[in-house]
């Protein structure tokens, strides 16, 4: 029997997958970059700035507004609401999460 995930769970999984290169880029900044990786590091830096800047803020505002509208009309799906809140925390706390994992792994 397969379990069908709601759209919000898929969106959260996609956001986590998109943030995976950010973790690799953050690690590459603290260590020596391999030869020829300058354009790749620059592209990942641009992607990080785009995803964590105005784009992320606009998407988060729309998601929270959708949850608020669903609460207002009495059709609130609590699992979707919790997913939106957790997704916002993960999205905007990604830098702190990566820093914490790196410091825990370092010793």
C-alpha positions in Angstrom: 0.0 0.0 0.0 1.5 3.3 -1.0 1.0 6.4 1.0 0.2 9.6 -0.8 1.9 12.6 0.6 0.2 16.0 0.5 1.5 18.7 -1.8 3.0 20.6 1.2 5.2 17.6 2.2 6.5 17.4 -1.4 7.2 21.1 -1.4 9.1 20.8 1.9 11.1 17.9 0.5 11.9 20.0 -2.6 13.0 22.9 -0.4 15.3 20.7 1.6 16.8 19.2 -1.6 17.4 22.7 -2.9 19.2 23.7 0.3 21.6 20.7 0.0 23.9 22.6 -2.4 23.9 25.5 0.0 25.4 23.2 2.7 28.1 22.1 0.3 28.8 25.7 -0.7 29.1 26.8 2.9 31.6 24.0 3.5 33.6 24.9 0.4 34.0 28.5 1.6 35.7 27.4 4.8 38.0 25.0 3.1 40.3 25.4 0.0 38.3 25.5 -3.2 39.4 23.0 -5.9 40.9 24.5 -9.1 38.2 25.6 -11.6 35.4 25.7 -9.1 35.1 29.5 -9.0 32.1 29.7 -11.4 30.3 26.9 -9.6 30.8 28.5 -6.1 29.7 31.8 -7.5 26.5 30.2 -9.1 25.7 28.5 -5.8 26.2 31.8 -3.9 23.8 33.5 -6.3 21.3 30.6 -5.9 21.5 30.9 -2.1 21.0 34.6 -2.2 18.0 34.3 -4.5 16.4 31.5 -2.5 16.9 33.0 0.9 16.2 36.6 -0.2 13.1 38.2 -1.7 11.9 34.9 -3.3 11.8 33.0 -0.1 10.1 35.9 1.8 7.4 36.2 -0.9 6.7 32.5 -0.9 6.6 32.3 2.9 4.2 35.2 3.1 1.9 33.6 0.5 2.0 30.2 2.3 1.2 31.8 5.7 -1.6 33.9 4.1 -3.1 30.7 2.6 -3.1 29.0 6.0 -4.7 32.1 7.5 -7.3 32.2 4.8 -8.1 28.5 5.4 -8.4 29.2 9.2 -10.7 32.1 8.5 -13.0 30.0 6.3 -13.0 27.0 8.7 -11.3 24.6 6.3 -8.0 24.4 8.1 -5.9 21.3 7.6 -3.7 21.2 10.6 -1.0 19.0 9.0 -0.7 21.5 6.2 -0.5 24.4 8.6 2.2 22.7 10.7 4.1 21.9 7.5 4.1 25.5 6.4 5.4 26.7 9.8 8.1 24.1 10.0 9.1 24.8 6.4 9.4 28.5 7.2 11.7 27.7 10.1 13.9 25.4 8.1 14.0 27.8 5.1 15.0 30.9 7.1 17.1 29.0 9.7 19.1 27.0 7.1 22.3 29.0 7.8 22.1 28.4 11.5 21.2 24.7 11.0 24.2 24.1 8.7 26.5 26.0 11.1 25.3 23.9 14.0 25.8 20.6 12.1 29.3 21.7 11.1 30.3 22.7 14.6 28.9 19.4 15.9 30.8 17.4 13.3 34.0 19.3 13.9 34.3 18.2 17.5 
